Amino acid sequence: MDVQLFAFVIPTLITVWGMTKSQAGIVGTAALITSAIGGVIAGLLADRIGRVRVLQITIVWFSVFTGLSAFTNSFHQLLLTRSLQGLGFGGEWAAGAVLIGEAVDKSIRGRAVGTVQAGWPIGYALAALAYFVIFSLLPAELAWRALFFVGVLPALSVVWMRRNVPESEAFKATAAVREKTNIMTNLGLMFSRNMIGRTLTASMLAAGALGGNYTILTWLVTYLRQTHSMSVGNTTTYLAINILGSFCGYVGAAYLSDMLGRRRTFVLSALGATLAILSYTYLPVVGLTMLMLGFLVGMFQSGIVSGMGACFSELFPAQIRASAGGFSYNFGRASGSLVPAAVGITSAGYGLGASIGAWAAAAYAVVFIAALAMPETRNKELELHV
């Protein structure tokens, strides 16, 4: 929810501040780049002080800086608060995905982690609902500030977590190893001869998946509002269908990865996402056809991301699981975050729709290649040590 709030205020800030599309792309990319840094730091810390503790810290962090974005008055101020928000946003995945991956049986790990990650489209839907309600009640020049301030609410979940979410047994089982190692040791192990292939392949997969994902998440609202001249109400309707598809993609691919395996699910999702986004942005589609394609775009783009949490938990041993998984996912996030900025830059010459389609398709081609190169990990027992 907190991450997606920015996508809804881009058209307003373009009008109120005179912010350019390139600047909007830079703000979106900056938050994703810092989220990559935050994810790496959080992953390293989660292997040292615990998954649950780091999860709590990161949630409070990104909530506070989302709320502070409501008080910004210029591009540079918003760039700062969004960049700082990114540190917590990136760290939350690194700790949370590993925590759930370690908490469930291997036979249902894919569907468990993928279903938990379906919280993303639920949060996206909450952001869309808040956008519709607030922008319907307040003038746009005040509504965008109120929308950002809603982003403080997730911090309240930490109160519940402190009482109800226990630390994983896998983390506890490596206590003796932690006494003999440190953060630098874990960094070295991630790139050791036994691990470097897994680290690079996982990073490549994440770069493609998130590059395509962030392109659509960052620019879809602006594409609907400006290219198709949609009202707030129509934009919300089309987004609702896309978000529904995203939810179905997370849950559907989660189950599919336990049935067919991680690699096959990544390949099928990448092919589907490429065809869907090119049709959505290059063909003259309107009405029901556009709604259906929007559903498929959401389903396939999220289907790729759904399997990564389980796959990364299975690729790496508990000693460096959060560190290596966090690095791979967030190296991919940093690389993928360049794609929304590229869309903003090339849209001036080639049009927004064409730029979204071309860059997203290129990102999904990277997913396809990485999926073919990586080992199958379905039903794998989690390792404790390198």
Kinemage of the C-alpha trace (Angstrom):
@kinemage 1
@onewidth
@group {chain A} dominant
@subgroup {mainchain}
@vectorlist {calphas} color= white
{ca met a 1} P 0.000 0.000 0.000
{ca asp a 2} L 2.656 2.482 1.041
{ca val a 3} L 4.793 1.940 -2.040
{ca gln a 4} L 1.894 2.294 -4.480
{ca leu a 5} L 0.574 5.560 -3.045
{ca phe a 6} L 3.128 7.475 -5.127
{ca ala a 7} L 1.792 6.076 -8.412
{ca phe a 8} L -1.614 7.602 -7.640
{ca val a 9} L -0.297 11.102 -6.972
{ca ile a 10} L 1.955 11.398 -10.038
{ca pro a 11} L -0.734 13.010 -12.266
{ca thr a 12} L -1.604 15.494 -9.508
{ca leu a 13} L 2.006 16.477 -8.838
{ca ile a 14} L 2.582 16.940 -12.563
{ca thr a 15} L -0.240 19.498 -12.448
{ca val a 16} L 0.319 21.099 -9.016
{ca trp a 17} L 4.129 21.203 -8.966
{ca gly a 18} L 4.800 21.108 -12.674
{ca met a 19} L 6.793 17.940 -12.051
{ca thr a 20} L 7.908 16.297 -15.287
{ca lys a 21} L 7.459 12.623 -16.166
{ca ser a 22} L 11.224 12.220 -16.034
{ca gln a 23} L 11.254 13.595 -12.474
{ca ala a 24} L 8.400 11.259 -11.528
{ca gly a 25} L 10.385 8.364 -12.913
{ca ile a 26} L 13.452 9.476 -10.952
{ca val a 27} L 11.483 9.588 -7.678
{ca gly a 28} L 10.097 6.127 -8.347
{ca thr a 29} L 13.511 4.762 -9.262
{ca ala a 30} L 15.268 6.428 -6.309
{ca ala a 31} L 12.938 4.705 -3.834
{ca leu a 32} L 13.587 1.374 -5.505
{ca ile a 33} L 17.360 1.865 -5.521
{ca thr a 34} L 17.421 2.711 -1.814
{ca ser a 35} L 15.087 -0.204 -1.191
{ca ala a 36} L 17.762 -2.419 -2.712
{ca ile a 37} L 20.290 -1.007 -0.262
{ca gly a 38} L 17.828 -1.460 2.597
{ca gly a 39} L 17.120 -5.022 1.520
{ca val a 40} L 20.786 -5.989 1.545
{ca ile a 41} L 21.334 -4.384 4.966
{ca ala a 42} L 18.187 -5.968 6.391
{ca gly a 43} L 19.119 -9.373 5.018
{ca leu a 44} L 22.529 -9.238 6.648
{ca leu a 45} L 20.983 -8.092 9.936
{ca ala a 46} L 18.238 -10.729 9.797
{ca asp a 47} L 20.922 -13.431 9.762
{ca arg a 48} L 22.522 -11.812 12.827
{ca ile a 49} L 19.723 -10.469 15.075
{ca gly a 50} L 16.675 -12.353 13.803
{ca arg a 51} L 14.025 -12.240 11.100
{ca val a 52} L 11.215 -10.963 13.324
{ca arg a 53} L 13.154 -8.103 14.886
{ca val a 54} L 14.298 -6.793 11.509
{ca leu a 55} L 10.768 -7.139 10.121
{ca gln a 56} L 9.429 -4.914 12.896
{ca ile a 57} L 12.120 -2.260 12.411
{ca thr a 58} L 11.601 -2.033 8.667
{ca ile a 59} L 7.811 -1.691 8.881
{ca val a 60} L 8.050 1.222 11.309
{ca trp a 61} L 10.737 2.836 9.150
{ca phe a 62} L 8.860 2.844 5.835
{ca ser a 63} L 5.589 3.887 7.526
{ca val a 64} L 7.168 6.965 9.090
{ca phe a 65} L 8.776 8.189 5.871
{ca thr a 66} L 5.645 7.573 3.831
{ca gly a 67} L 3.774 9.810 6.273
{ca leu a 68} L 6.477 12.478 6.080
{ca ser a 69} L 6.051 12.588 2.292
{ca ala a 70} L 2.712 14.320 2.967
{ca phe a 71} L 4.582 17.405 4.183
{ca thr a 72} L 6.921 17.834 1.204
{ca asn a 73} L 6.697 20.897 -1.018
{ca ser a 74} L 9.086 20.197 -3.887
{ca phe a 75} L 10.536 17.509 -6.090
{ca his a 76} L 13.768 17.397 -4.077
{ca gln a 77} L 11.995 17.067 -0.713
{ca leu a 78} L 9.817 14.242 -2.013
{ca leu a 79} L 12.875 12.587 -3.530
{ca leu a 80} L 14.460 12.559 -0.059
{ca thr a 81} L 11.482 11.155 1.855
{ca arg a 82} L 10.715 8.532 -0.800
{ca ser a 83} L 14.355 7.488 -0.910
{ca leu a 84} L 14.421 7.026 2.871
{ca gln a 85} L 11.105 5.174 2.726
{ca gly a 86} L 12.727 2.777 0.287
{ca leu a 87} L 15.261 1.616 2.865
{ca gly a 88} L 12.507 0.132 5.009
{ca phe a 89} L 10.411 -1.106 2.119
{ca gly a 90} L 13.318 -3.134 0.737
{ca gly a 91} L 14.243 -4.546 4.108
{ca glu a 92} L 10.732 -5.778 4.849
{ca trp a 93} L 10.779 -8.356 2.046
{ca ala a 94} L 14.240 -9.641 2.945
{ca ala a 95} L 13.156 -10.539 6.481
{ca gly a 96} L 9.529 -11.472 5.832
{ca ala a 97} L 9.948 -13.839 2.883
{ca val a 98} L 12.655 -15.810 4.683
{ca leu a 99} L 10.588 -15.974 7.871
{ca ile a 100} L 7.568 -17.577 6.202
{ca gly a 101} L 9.771 -19.790 4.019
{ca glu a 102} L 11.366 -21.262 7.135
{ca ala a 103} L 8.080 -21.649 9.001
{ca val a 104} L 6.251 -24.077 6.677
{ca asp a 105} L 6.664 -27.624 5.349
{ca lys a 106} L 8.540 -28.088 2.061
{ca ser a 107} L 5.475 -29.574 0.331
{ca ile a 108} L 3.491 -26.337 0.660
{ca arg a 109} L 6.316 -23.788 0.759
{ca gly a 110} L 5.535 -22.366 -2.676
{ca arg a 111} L 1.849 -21.781 -2.014
{ca ala a 112} L 2.491 -20.507 1.528
{ca val a 113} L 5.099 -17.895 0.585
{ca gly a 114} L 3.267 -16.960 -2.614
{ca thr a 115} L -0.047 -16.542 -0.807
{ca val a 116} L 1.571 -14.321 1.809
{ca gln a 117} L 3.032 -12.243 -1.022
{ca ala a 118} L -0.520 -11.845 -2.332
{ca gly a 119} L -0.660 -9.163 0.340
{ca trp a 120} L 0.937 -6.913 -2.287
{ca pro a 121} L -2.171 -6.608 -4.521
{ca ile a 122} L -4.317 -6.352 -1.387
{ca gly a 123} L -2.193 -3.387 -0.339
{ca tyr a 124} L -2.379 -2.024 -3.876
{ca ala a 125} L -6.174 -2.319 -3.693
{ca leu a 126} L -6.193 -0.450 -0.384
{ca ala a 127} L -4.099 2.293 -1.982
{ca ala a 128} L -6.561 2.482 -4.894
{ca leu a 129} L -9.517 2.616 -2.508
{ca ala a 130} L -7.885 5.347 -0.421
{ca tyr a 131} L -7.127 7.246 -3.638
{ca phe a 132} L -10.743 7.037 -4.791
{ca val a 133} L -12.219 8.078 -1.434
{ca ile a 134} L -9.765 10.868 -0.599
{ca phe a 135} L -9.648 12.385 -4.095
{ca ser a 136} L -13.450 12.298 -4.214
{ca leu a 137} L -13.754 14.191 -0.912
{ca leu a 138} L -10.863 16.657 -1.107
{ca pro a 139} L -9.444 18.969 -3.776
{ca ala a 140} L -6.448 17.422 -5.524
{ca glu a 141} L -3.953 19.908 -4.023
{ca leu a 142} L -4.843 18.616 -0.521
{ca ala a 143} L -5.855 15.054 -1.367
{ca trp a 144} L -2.361 13.879 -2.352
{ca arg a 145} L -1.038 14.930 1.074
{ca ala a 146} L -3.821 13.087 2.897
{ca leu a 147} L -3.152 10.004 0.779
{ca phe a 148} L 0.498 9.899 1.810
{ca phe a 149} L -0.445 10.350 5.462
{ca val a 150} L -2.542 7.162 5.311
{ca gly a 151} L 0.811 5.406 4.893
{ca val a 152} L 1.540 5.759 8.607
{ca leu a 153} L -1.068 3.100 9.494
{ca pro a 154} L 1.036 -0.075 8.832
{ca ala a 155} L 3.274 0.850 11.768
{ca leu a 156} L 0.424 -0.184 14.084
{ca ser a 157} L 0.870 -3.831 12.984
{ca val a 158} L 4.170 -3.971 14.855
{ca val a 159} L 2.302 -3.851 18.176
{ca trp a 160} L 0.536 -7.105 17.241
{ca met a 161} L 3.703 -8.682 15.838
{ca arg a 162} L 5.640 -8.168 19.059
{ca arg a 163} L 3.170 -10.437 20.877
{ca asn a 164} L 2.223 -12.989 18.245
{ca val a 165} L 5.043 -13.673 15.739
{ca pro a 166} L 7.815 -15.996 17.039
{ca glu a 167} L 11.338 -16.241 15.659
{ca ser a 168} L 11.966 -19.088 13.185
{ca glu a 169} L 13.466 -22.357 14.378
{ca ala a 170} L 15.985 -22.327 11.514
{ca phe a 171} L 17.421 -19.045 12.788
{ca lys a 172} L 17.652 -20.421 16.309
{ca ala a 173} L 19.408 -23.559 15.017
{ca thr a 174} L 22.317 -21.522 13.643
{ca ala a 175} L 23.075 -19.772 16.950
{ca ala a 176} L 26.383 -21.631 17.389
{ca val a 177} L 27.528 -20.636 13.894
{ca arg a 178} L 26.701 -16.968 14.514
{ca glu a 179} L 29.047 -16.925 17.479
{ca lys a 180} L 31.952 -17.869 15.192
{ca thr a 181} L 31.078 -15.708 12.185
{ca asn a 182} L 30.154 -12.121 11.370
{ca ile a 183} L 28.512 -10.063 8.637
{ca met a 184} L 31.671 -9.996 6.523
{ca thr a 185} L 31.893 -13.776 6.719
{ca asn a 186} L 28.373 -14.064 5.358
{ca leu a 187} L 29.144 -11.641 2.542
{ca gly a 188} L 32.112 -13.764 1.546
{ca leu a 189} L 30.068 -16.965 1.622
{ca met a 190} L 27.456 -15.500 -0.720
{ca phe a 191} L 30.145 -15.223 -3.408
{ca ser a 192} L 32.069 -18.377 -2.575
{ca arg a 193} L 32.621 -20.997 -5.280
{ca asn a 194} L 29.689 -23.072 -4.018
{ca met a 195} L 27.234 -20.171 -3.835
{ca ile a 196} L 28.106 -17.617 -6.526
{ca gly a 197} L 26.149 -19.395 -9.267
{ca arg a 198} L 23.011 -19.407 -7.142
{ca thr a 199} L 23.499 -15.766 -6.142
{ca leu a 200} L 23.961 -14.535 -9.715
{ca thr a 201} L 21.070 -16.538 -11.156
{ca ala a 202} L 18.699 -15.397 -8.406
{ca ser a 203} L 19.793 -11.779 -8.914
{ca met a 204} L 19.159 -12.015 -12.646
{ca leu a 205} L 15.709 -13.513 -12.111
{ca ala a 206} L 14.774 -10.759 -9.664
{ca ala a 207} L 16.083 -8.021 -11.983
{ca gly a 208} L 13.828 -9.116 -14.817
{ca ala a 209} L 10.769 -9.827 -12.694
{ca leu a 210} L 10.916 -6.570 -10.766
{ca gly a 211} L 11.948 -4.473 -13.762
{ca gly a 212} L 8.750 -5.448 -15.546
{ca asn a 213} L 6.666 -5.291 -12.386
{ca tyr a 214} L 7.795 -1.832 -11.316
{ca thr a 215} L 7.333 -0.448 -14.815
{ca ile a 216} L 3.655 -1.338 -14.783
{ca leu a 217} L 3.098 -0.401 -11.139
{ca thr a 218} L 4.751 3.002 -11.577
{ca trp a 219} L 3.208 4.052 -14.881
{ca leu a 220} L -0.165 2.321 -15.226
{ca val a 221} L -2.187 5.069 -13.514
{ca thr a 222} L -0.548 7.776 -15.630
{ca tyr a 223} L -1.005 5.664 -18.782
{ca leu a 224} L -4.724 5.302 -18.121
{ca arg a 225} L -5.226 8.936 -17.143
{ca gln a 226} L -3.200 10.574 -19.910
{ca thr a 227} L -3.067 8.170 -22.869
{ca his a 228} L -6.683 6.992 -22.513
{ca ser a 229} L -8.007 10.203 -20.865
{ca met a 230} L -9.785 8.303 -18.088
{ca ser a 231} L -11.495 9.929 -15.131
{ca val a 232} L -10.616 9.064 -11.528
{ca gly a 233} L -13.593 6.680 -11.406
{ca asn a 234} L -12.730 4.857 -14.634
{ca thr a 235} L -9.059 4.664 -13.678
{ca thr a 236} L -10.030 3.054 -10.382
{ca thr a 237} L -12.226 0.505 -12.187
{ca tyr a 238} L -9.493 -0.535 -14.604
{ca leu a 239} L -6.975 -0.697 -11.775
{ca ala a 240} L -9.345 -2.860 -9.746
{ca ile a 241} L -9.415 -5.447 -12.554
{ca asn a 242} L -5.622 -5.318 -12.867
{ca ile a 243} L -5.244 -5.714 -9.106
{ca leu a 244} L -7.681 -8.651 -9.088
{ca gly a 245} L -5.552 -10.278 -11.769
{ca ser a 246} L -2.462 -9.617 -9.669
{ca phe a 247} L -4.008 -11.324 -6.646
{ca cys a 248} L -5.018 -14.327 -8.753
{ca gly a 249} L -1.509 -14.422 -10.193
{ca tyr a 250} L 0.149 -14.509 -6.784
{ca val a 251} L -2.076 -17.271 -5.459
{ca gly a 252} L -2.352 -19.230 -8.711
{ca ala a 253} L 1.397 -19.249 -9.417
{ca ala a 254} L 2.053 -20.139 -5.774
{ca tyr a 255} L 0.041 -23.336 -6.139
{ca leu a 256} L 1.402 -23.952 -9.630
{ca ser a 257} L 4.995 -23.767 -8.394
{ca asp a 258} L 4.282 -26.595 -5.933
{ca met a 259} L 2.697 -28.638 -8.744
{ca leu a 260} L 4.989 -27.978 -11.742
{ca gly a 261} L 8.117 -26.684 -10.027
{ca arg a 262} L 9.683 -23.250 -9.632
{ca arg a 263} L 11.454 -23.108 -13.028
{ca arg a 264} L 8.475 -24.065 -15.186
{ca thr a 265} L 6.251 -21.589 -13.373
{ca phe a 266} L 8.746 -18.768 -13.947
{ca val a 267} L 9.012 -19.629 -17.663
{ca leu a 268} L 5.249 -19.796 -18.217
{ca ser a 269} L 4.650 -16.567 -16.292
{ca ala a 270} L 7.369 -14.695 -18.213
{ca leu a 271} L 5.942 -15.755 -21.574
{ca gly a 272} L 2.413 -14.820 -20.523
{ca ala a 273} L 3.506 -11.438 -19.132
{ca thr a 274} L 5.347 -10.555 -22.353
{ca leu a 275} L 2.386 -11.324 -24.594
{ca ala a 276} L -0.092 -9.587 -22.280
{ca ile a 277} L 1.811 -6.317 -21.844
{ca leu a 278} L 2.671 -5.985 -25.547
{ca ser a 279} L -0.981 -6.519 -26.477
{ca tyr a 280} L -2.118 -4.071 -23.788
{ca thr a 281} L 0.172 -1.240 -24.893
{ca tyr a 282} L 0.615 -1.760 -28.645
{ca leu a 283} L -2.817 -2.870 -29.829
{ca pro a 284} L -5.738 -0.385 -30.081
{ca val a 285} L -7.729 -2.062 -27.328
{ca val a 286} L -10.619 -0.441 -25.426
{ca gly a 287} L -13.538 -1.414 -23.230
{ca leu a 288} L -13.968 -5.061 -22.256
{ca thr a 289} L -10.914 -6.215 -24.211
{ca met a 290} L -8.731 -3.754 -22.344
{ca leu a 291} L -10.216 -4.880 -19.036
{ca met a 292} L -9.452 -8.519 -19.831
{ca leu a 293} L -5.909 -7.744 -20.916
{ca gly a 294} L -5.414 -5.673 -17.769
{ca phe a 295} L -6.413 -8.721 -15.735
{ca leu a 296} L -3.873 -10.889 -17.595
{ca val a 297} L -1.112 -8.292 -17.213
{ca gly a 298} L -1.645 -8.261 -13.451
{ca met a 299} L -1.874 -12.061 -13.252
{ca phe a 300} L 1.323 -12.883 -15.132
{ca gln a 301} L 3.507 -10.082 -13.740
{ca ser a 302} L 2.651 -11.111 -10.192
{ca gly a 303} L 2.948 -14.816 -10.985
{ca ile a 304} L 6.670 -14.353 -11.521
{ca val a 305} L 7.213 -12.564 -8.211
{ca ser a 306} L 5.057 -15.084 -6.328
{ca gly a 307} L 7.575 -17.907 -6.605
{ca met a 308} L 10.730 -15.988 -5.735
{ca gly a 309} L 10.393 -16.046 -1.942
{ca ala a 310} L 10.124 -19.840 -1.751
{ca cys a 311} L 12.761 -20.380 -4.430
{ca phe a 312} L 15.317 -18.114 -2.750
{ca ser a 313} L 14.694 -19.751 0.638
{ca glu a 314} L 15.471 -23.107 -0.962
{ca leu a 315} L 18.533 -21.919 -2.876
{ca phe a 316} L 20.473 -20.727 0.165
{ca pro a 317} L 21.338 -22.285 3.576
{ca ala a 318} L 19.976 -20.750 6.797
{ca gln a 319} L 23.403 -19.374 7.727
{ca ile a 320} L 23.197 -16.873 4.830
{ca arg a 321} L 19.557 -17.286 3.729
{ca ala a 322} L 18.389 -13.760 4.503
{ca ser a 323} L 21.719 -12.239 3.455
{ca ala a 324} L 21.920 -13.994 0.071
{ca gly a 325} L 18.184 -13.895 -0.585
{ca gly a 326} L 18.056 -10.234 0.397
{ca phe a 327} L 21.048 -9.399 -1.772
{ca ser a 328} L 19.735 -11.276 -4.816
{ca tyr a 329} L 16.225 -9.878 -4.589
{ca asn a 330} L 17.431 -6.349 -3.968
{ca phe a 331} L 20.234 -6.372 -6.511
{ca gly a 332} L 17.441 -7.316 -8.877
{ca arg a 333} L 15.302 -4.544 -7.425
{ca ala a 334} L 18.058 -1.962 -8.002
{ca ser a 335} L 18.642 -3.136 -11.564
{ca gly a 336} L 14.921 -3.381 -12.253
{ca ser a 337} L 14.309 0.053 -10.771
{ca leu a 338} L 16.164 1.627 -13.683
{ca val a 339} L 13.399 0.489 -16.030
{ca pro a 340} L 10.635 2.900 -14.811
{ca ala a 341} L 13.083 5.791 -15.198
{ca ala a 342} L 13.948 4.584 -18.702
{ca val a 343} L 10.235 4.534 -19.555
{ca gly a 344} L 9.880 8.143 -18.418
{ca ile a 345} L 12.848 9.208 -20.544
{ca thr a 346} L 11.932 7.346 -23.741
{ca ser a 347} L 8.240 8.219 -23.510
{ca ala a 348} L 9.038 11.734 -24.710
{ca gly a 349} L 10.097 10.388 -28.088
{ca tyr a 350} L 8.173 7.151 -28.504
{ca gly a 351} L 5.026 7.615 -26.402
{ca leu a 352} L 4.215 6.296 -22.962
{ca gly a 353} L 2.385 3.132 -24.027
{ca ala a 354} L 5.084 2.000 -26.461
{ca ser a 355} L 7.801 2.665 -23.884
{ca ile a 356} L 6.005 0.697 -21.163
{ca gly a 357} L 5.484 -2.277 -23.471
{ca ala a 358} L 8.988 -2.419 -24.890
{ca trp a 359} L 10.852 -2.058 -21.593
{ca ala a 360} L 8.597 -4.484 -19.722
{ca ala a 361} L 8.945 -7.122 -22.459
{ca ala a 362} L 12.731 -6.785 -22.365
{ca ala a 363} L 12.672 -7.306 -18.593
{ca tyr a 364} L 10.578 -10.465 -18.895
{ca ala a 365} L 13.026 -11.855 -21.455
{ca val a 366} L 15.651 -11.715 -18.692
{ca val a 367} L 13.319 -13.735 -16.423
{ca phe a 368} L 12.979 -16.397 -19.113
{ca ile a 369} L 16.751 -16.770 -19.486
{ca ala a 370} L 17.379 -16.873 -15.720
{ca ala a 371} L 14.657 -19.466 -15.155
{ca leu a 372} L 16.213 -21.797 -17.708
{ca ala a 373} L 19.637 -21.403 -16.063
{ca met a 374} L 18.672 -21.993 -12.428
{ca pro a 375} L 18.310 -25.351 -10.605
{ca glu a 376} L 14.903 -26.733 -9.649
{ca thr a 377} L 14.324 -26.438 -5.875
{ca arg a 378} L 10.764 -27.699 -5.354
{ca asn a 379} L 10.411 -30.015 -2.302
{ca lys a 380} L 13.988 -29.330 -1.253
{ca glu a 381} L 14.896 -29.677 2.428
{ca leu a 382} L 16.212 -26.361 3.742
{ca glu a 383} L 19.948 -26.353 4.397
{ca leu a 384} L 21.362 -24.942 7.628
{ca his a 385} L 25.033 -24.317 6.756
{ca val a 386} L 27.141 -23.639 3.669
